[in-house]
């Protein structure tokens, strides 16, 4: 079983930056992919960025050029550096981990990011 805990959310002014963290605890079995998703009020959850345990990354349209995903496999922690934030980035951001062999799919509780002046 894997537990995911997000941190780093909060209130930021437009144009500002935030760094989200997702700490994974428990036993991660085999190759895996971690990702950040977000869900704004009244909207569907969308993928923000994905990173494999080998470091390959892919970004959703919302974060390209502004967000950077990274991970530290020793610390079992994933990060999302978000720059040039705007009001459309306001959402609950969720951490996700998928074990590729077992297909186990884990989610964190989410962290609120609010971009407002």
Beta strands, then each sheet from edge to edge (+ up, - down):
strand 1: 2-7
strand 2: 10-12
strand 3: 18-26
strand 4: 32-39
strand 5: 46-52
strand 6: 57-59
strand 7: 67-72
strand 8: 77-82
strand 9: 91-99
strand 10: 105-107
strand 11: 111-115
sheet 1: 1+ 3- 8+ 7-
sheet 2: 2+ 11+ 9- 4+ 5- 6+
sheet 3: 2+ 11+ 9- 10+
end
